[in-house]
Amino acid sequence: GESVGLHLPTLSVQEGDNSIINCAYSNSASDYFIWYKQESGKGPQFIIDIRSNMDKRQGQRVTVLLNKTVKHLSLQIAATQPGDSAVYFCAEISIQGAQKLVFGQGTRLTINP
Amino acid sequence: GAVVSQHPSWVICKSGTSVKIECRSLDFQATTMFWYRQFPKQSLMLMATSNEGSKATYEQGVEKDKFLINHASLTLSTLTVTSAHPEDSSFYICSVQTVREKLFFGSGTQLSVL
């Protein structure tokens, strides 16, 4: 079956530093990718998205990079803050089938003061 | 975006009882809502797609008679966990789909079955 996975389950960075969270996906037919942030006991919160016809998209302090050649997605968070501590999930939707959102494993990001 | 309200935030129940979880789309008429389950330190797993006015579509391995879904209006979907058992303890999350692929999530319901 199709799956979306993450390289690292945990990541710790110093406050103020930049962080990079990686994600590998296996469905080459996926055309839309989303990063979500989930704080403890809460539902996922949309961060940023990217379509397959793009390789980079920037938001406020966040950048998503897409490398379709190696089926790799990354989320860069600049100048990390304590409030960035959370679990981050990548998710994909395939243009085939029922277009259901498939979540990756998740990476726990911890910002150290 | 869409504002999604989920209730209750947490519930504790005895084994064998049934629990109903509500998901409301406060500012968007949602013909489709999704129900996810999340075990500790794991990702979200789609349980079913709730369709307004029709039967829900369940994912493989999800018992439709155990997890009853009702989507009677464009703003409300309910998930009822029937005859709950300790293994049903989990974090249940609903989501609303607005424009293509954009999902907005409720705050989740932590279910603990004793």
Boltz contact constraints between the chains, C-beta under 6 A:
constraints:
  - contact:
      token1: [A, 32]
      token2: [B, 101]
      max_distance: 6.0
  - contact:
      token1: [A, 42]
      token2: [B, 107]
      max_distance: 6.0
  - contact:
      token1: [A, 43]
      token2: [B, 93]
      max_distance: 6.0
  - contact:
      token1: [A, 43]
      token2: [B, 105]
      max_distance: 6.0
  - contact:
      token1: [A, 43]
      token2: [B, 106]
      max_distance: 6.0
  - contact:
      token1: [A, 43]
      token2: [B, 107]
      max_distance: 6.0
  - contact:
      token1: [A, 43]
      token2: [B, 108]
      max_distance: 6.0
  - contact:
      token1: [A, 44]
      token2: [B, 105]
      max_distance: 6.0
  - contact:
      token1: [A, 93]
      token2: [B, 101]
      max_distance: 6.0
  - contact:
      token1: [A, 100]
      token2: [B, 46]
      max_distance: 6.0
  - contact:
      token1: [A, 103]
      token2: [B, 43]
      max_distance: 6.0
  - contact:
      token1: [A, 103]
      token2: [B, 44]
      max_distance: 6.0
  - contact:
      token1: [A, 105]
      token2: [B, 43]
      max_distance: 6.0
  - contact:
      token1: [A, 106]
      token2: [B, 43]
      max_distance: 6.0
